[in-house]
Amino acid sequence: MKSGVFFDYYTDDRPPRNLIREWYTLQDDEVRAAFDARLALLEVMPDWANTDIIKRLERTHAGLTEIVIDLKQKRPFRHIRPVGIWHQSCPN
């Protein structure tokens, strides 16, 4: 997987809703910081093929990609998996 662009998405509701943004605003500071750090790391990675911080989904969820965030500094451990769409080639 070469690097690309990770898109969240809008629903077909009227007006459309951005589910990742809604989710993000409900999270605590620790989750928001971890999510922001993952996105910043992905932005500078030239190749996403050899990383375990994203996972392309399969079968009924093919076409979607999740960002893998594991918060293990304290118990209970938290496993966060925001889902979006990964595009390998997008115009800048």
FENCORHU-V119983 format. One line per field, one symbol per residue. burial: # if it has 9 or more other C-alpha atoms within 8 Angstrom, else .. Layout:
burial->???
This chain:
burial->..###..##.......####.#....#....#.##..#...#.....#.....####.....#######.#.....#..#..######....
